[in-house]
Structures are given as C-alpha cells and as structure tokens.
C-alpha cells in the first residue's frame, strides 16, 4: 500500500493556488509604529455604530505597496477581556473586507467602540467596515489631513 498519489495531490494543489492569491489580493501588513497611528488620526475618519475607521493615503516618500492596518481599543471599551475580544473581531473583519474594499497605498486604523464592537452581530460589523471604507474612498475635503510636516 502506497500513499504517494495523495501526497502528490497535496503537494501540487497549494503551489497552483498560491500565485493566484498573491496576484488577486494586495498584501496587508499591521501598523506597529506610533507615528503611523498619529498620521492616520489626522486624516479622514468615518464613524459607524460598531467601529471608527481612520484612513489615509500614504505620501510619495512612503512605501506605497500593499495595505497597512492598525487596531486599537481604549480602556473605555471595557476590561482586558472585552478589549481583546473587540480587537479579535476587528482583525477578522479587516481580514475579510480589506482585500476587496481596501486600496493599495492606504493606511487604516480600526477603533473599537464602547459596549458595541465586542457584542455587535458580526455581519453588522462587516457591513460597518464596508460602508466606512466606501465613505473614506469617496470624495471628501481631506486627503492626508492638514498640510505640514508629518
């Protein structure tokens, strides 16, 4: 008894799918530097019942490849358990929505809301993110926030 055909099938399937995924969706990285969060705070934002979304188009001197996203929940959201649950839900919503609705060269910060982000129906949370991104990418007066050094 050999298990070689099963091994061959699993070995070739991921290689065939990987290039398609890489070409279809932009890379998403996580914001970690405080300066990036502060730049996003000065740019456009859109509040929805389940979250607040801040978004900014990166400038020419910044790397413009892929999408960058950050997550934050203050102590107003609740205790550590509630904040972690809210951030997990925001991360999953971003993982599902940003590849289709986000734009390359943009930074997004998703902010959890008190008593809502951790308990809101997940489909409603996804809809909130879709609508916030549509609003951010629509025509508006602020692109990168006030002029000046960043």
C-alpha positions as CSV (number, residue, x, y, z in Angstrom):
1,X,0.0,0.0,0.0
2,X,1.5,3.4,-1.0
3,X,0.1,6.8,-0.2
4,X,2.1,8.5,-2.9
5,X,-0.9,9.7,-5.0
6,X,-2.4,11.5,-2.0
7,X,1.0,13.1,-1.3
8,X,1.3,14.3,-4.9
9,X,-2.2,15.8,-4.8
10,X,-1.5,17.8,-1.7
11,X,2.0,18.9,-2.9
12,X,0.7,20.3,-6.2
13,X,-2.5,21.9,-5.0
14,X,-1.0,24.7,-2.8
15,X,1.5,25.6,-5.5
16,X,-1.2,26.1,-8.1
17,X,-3.4,28.3,-5.7
18,X,-0.6,30.5,-4.2
19,X,0.2,32.6,-7.3
20,X,-3.5,33.3,-7.9
21,X,-4.0,34.5,-4.3
22,X,-0.9,36.7,-4.5
23,X,-2.0,38.3,-7.7
24,X,-5.6,38.8,-6.7
25,X,-5.2,40.4,-3.3
26,X,-2.8,43.1,-2.1
27,X,-0.6,42.3,0.9
28,X,-1.9,43.5,4.2
29,X,0.6,44.4,7.0
30,X,-0.1,45.6,10.5
31,X,0.8,49.1,11.7
32,X,3.1,49.0,14.8
33,X,4.7,52.4,15.0
34,X,3.0,55.2,17.0
35,X,3.8,57.7,14.3
36,X,1.7,55.8,11.7
37,X,-1.2,55.8,14.1
38,X,-0.8,59.6,14.7
39,X,-0.7,60.3,11.0
40,X,-3.9,58.3,10.5
41,X,-5.6,60.2,13.3
42,X,-5.0,63.5,11.5
43,X,-6.5,62.1,8.2
44,X,-10.0,61.1,7.2
45,X,-12.2,59.2,9.5
46,X,-15.7,57.7,9.4
47,X,-17.7,56.6,12.5
48,X,-20.1,53.6,12.3
49,X,-22.1,52.0,15.1
50,X,-19.6,49.2,15.5
51,X,-16.3,51.0,15.0
52,X,-14.5,54.1,13.9
53,X,-12.3,53.8,10.8
54,X,-9.4,56.2,10.1
55,X,-7.8,56.1,6.7
56,X,-5.1,58.0,4.8
57,X,-3.4,57.7,1.5
58,X,0.4,57.4,2.0
59,X,2.5,60.1,0.6
60,X,5.0,59.7,-2.2
61,X,8.1,59.3,0.1
62,X,6.4,56.5,2.0
63,X,6.3,52.9,0.7
64,X,3.1,52.7,-1.3
65,X,2.8,48.9,-1.8
66,X,0.0,47.0,-0.1
67,X,-2.4,47.9,2.6
68,X,-1.5,48.7,6.2
69,X,-3.9,48.4,9.1
70,X,-3.8,49.0,12.8
71,X,-6.2,48.2,15.6
72,X,-6.9,50.0,18.8
73,X,-9.3,49.8,21.7
74,X,-9.0,52.1,24.7
75,X,-10.0,51.2,28.2
76,X,-13.4,52.8,27.5
77,X,-14.2,49.7,25.5
78,X,-14.1,47.7,28.7
79,X,-11.8,45.4,30.7
80,X,-8.9,43.5,29.1
81,X,-11.2,40.6,28.1
82,X,-13.6,43.0,26.3
83,X,-10.8,44.9,24.6
84,X,-9.1,41.7,23.4
85,X,-12.4,40.3,22.1
86,X,-13.2,43.6,20.3
87,X,-9.7,43.6,18.7
88,X,-10.0,40.0,17.6
89,X,-13.3,40.8,15.9
90,X,-11.8,43.9,14.2
91,X,-8.8,41.9,12.9
92,X,-11.2,39.2,11.5
93,X,-13.4,41.9,9.8
94,X,-10.3,43.5,8.3
95,X,-9.0,40.2,7.1
96,X,-12.3,39.5,5.3
97,X,-13.1,43.0,3.9
98,X,-9.8,44.9,3.2
99,X,-8.6,42.7,0.4
100,X,-11.7,43.6,-1.7
101,X,-12.6,47.1,-0.4
102,X,-9.3,48.5,0.8
103,X,-6.9,50.3,-1.5
104,X,-3.2,49.7,-2.0
105,X,-1.1,52.6,-0.6
106,X,-3.6,53.4,2.2
107,X,-3.2,53.1,6.0
108,X,-6.3,52.2,8.0
109,X,-6.8,52.2,11.8
110,X,-9.9,50.4,13.2
111,X,-11.0,51.7,16.6
112,X,-13.3,49.7,18.8
113,X,-16.4,51.4,20.4
114,X,-17.6,51.1,23.9
115,X,-20.0,48.2,24.6
116,X,-20.7,47.7,20.9
117,X,-17.7,46.2,19.0
118,X,-17.4,43.1,21.2
119,X,-21.1,42.4,21.2
120,X,-22.4,43.6,17.8
121,X,-23.5,40.9,15.3
122,X,-20.5,40.0,13.2
123,X,-22.4,40.6,9.8
124,X,-23.3,44.0,11.0
125,X,-19.7,44.7,11.9
126,X,-18.6,43.6,8.4
127,X,-21.2,45.9,6.9
128,X,-20.0,48.8,9.1
129,X,-16.4,48.3,7.8
130,X,-17.6,48.1,4.1
131,X,-19.6,51.4,4.5
132,X,-16.9,53.2,6.3
133,X,-14.3,52.3,3.6
134,X,-16.8,53.4,0.9
135,X,-17.2,56.7,2.7
136,X,-13.4,57.2,3.1
137,X,-12.7,56.5,-0.5
138,X,-15.5,58.7,-1.7
139,X,-14.9,62.4,-2.5
140,X,-14.1,64.4,0.6
141,X,-12.3,67.5,1.6
142,X,-9.4,65.9,3.5
143,X,-6.9,63.5,1.8
144,X,-3.9,63.5,4.2
145,X,-5.1,65.9,6.9
146,X,-3.7,69.4,7.3
147,X,-0.7,70.4,5.3
148,X,2.7,70.4,7.1
149,X,5.4,68.1,8.2
150,X,4.3,64.6,9.3
